Amino acid sequence: METWHFIWMLAALTGLAVAGVTGSGWALVTGEFPRIWLLSRYSVAMPLKLAALLAYGPLGLVRAGLSHADQNPVLALLIVSLGLAWSFMHGVFIMVNLFGFT
């Protein structure tokens, strides 16, 4: 395995880890995991809800794809791939802005 393979996997795993921490933190504070239905009830905390959904999104897509893998494997692979791509971009953003990787 070459170095760039490792860096790409590190970025994707960083994005998934941040998504998991965000989802667990939101569930710890509010008592429910971030779902798209959070946006159906308007409140003053709507920007926080949107930020939590955007941060939890990659893990939510990966979990949704894996849960439907037995029913439609092609669609599940597509959904997992989209979640991992989003997670990769999320991880690159975090690694560049917080840790200074270039």
C-alpha positions in Angstrom: 0.0 0.0 0.0 1.4 3.4 -1.0 1.3 6.5 1.1 -1.5 8.2 -0.8 -3.8 5.2 -0.2 -3.2 5.6 3.5 -3.9 9.3 3.4 -7.1 8.8 1.5 -8.3 6.1 4.0 -7.2 8.4 6.9 -9.3 11.2 5.5 -12.4 9.0 5.0 -12.1 7.5 8.5 -11.6 11.0 10.0 -14.8 12.1 8.4 -16.7 9.0 9.6 -15.3 9.4 13.1 -16.3 13.1 13.3 -19.8 12.1 12.0 -20.1 9.5 14.7 -19.0 11.8 17.4 -21.4 14.5 16.2 -24.3 12.0 16.1 -23.5 10.6 19.5 -23.1 14.1 21.0 -26.4 15.3 19.5 -28.1 12.2 20.9 -26.6 12.7 24.3 -27.8 16.3 24.4 -31.2 16.0 22.8 -32.1 12.3 23.3 -32.5 11.5 19.6 -30.1 10.9 16.7 -29.9 13.4 14.0 -32.4 12.6 11.2 -33.8 14.6 8.3 -37.0 14.9 10.3 -35.3 17.4 12.7 -35.9 20.0 10.1 -39.7 19.5 10.1 -40.1 21.2 13.5 -39.0 24.8 13.5 -37.2 26.2 16.5 -34.6 28.7 17.4 -32.0 26.0 17.3 -32.5 25.4 13.5 -28.9 26.3 12.6 -27.6 23.8 15.1 -29.9 21.2 13.8 -28.7 21.8 10.2 -25.0 21.8 11.3 -25.6 18.5 13.1 -27.3 17.0 10.1 -24.5 18.1 7.8 -21.8 16.7 10.1 -23.7 13.4 10.7 -24.7 13.0 7.0 -21.8 10.7 5.8 -22.3 8.2 8.6 -26.1 8.3 8.1 -25.6 7.5 4.4 -23.2 4.6 5.0 -25.5 3.1 7.7 -28.5 3.4 5.4 -26.6 1.7 2.5 -25.4 -1.1 4.7 -28.8 -1.7 6.1 -30.2 -2.2 2.6 -27.4 -4.3 1.3 -29.4 -7.6 1.3 -32.4 -6.1 -0.5 -30.7 -4.2 -3.3 -26.9 -4.6 -3.4 -26.3 -2.2 -6.3 -28.2 0.6 -4.7 -26.6 -0.1 -1.4 -23.1 0.1 -2.9 -24.0 3.4 -4.6 -25.3 4.8 -1.3 -22.3 3.6 0.7 -20.0 5.1 -2.0 -21.7 8.4 -1.8 -21.4 8.4 2.0 -17.7 7.5 1.8 -17.1 10.2 -0.8 -18.8 12.8 1.5 -16.9 11.4 4.4 -13.6 11.8 2.5 -14.4 15.4 1.6 -15.4 16.0 5.2 -12.2 14.5 6.4 -10.0 16.5 4.0 -11.7 19.7 5.2 -11.0 18.8 8.9 -7.4 17.7 8.3 -6.6 20.8 6.3 -8.3 23.3 8.6 -7.6 21.8 12.0 -4.4 19.9 11.6 -2.7 21.9 8.8 -2.2 19.0 6.3 -1.7 20.1 2.8 
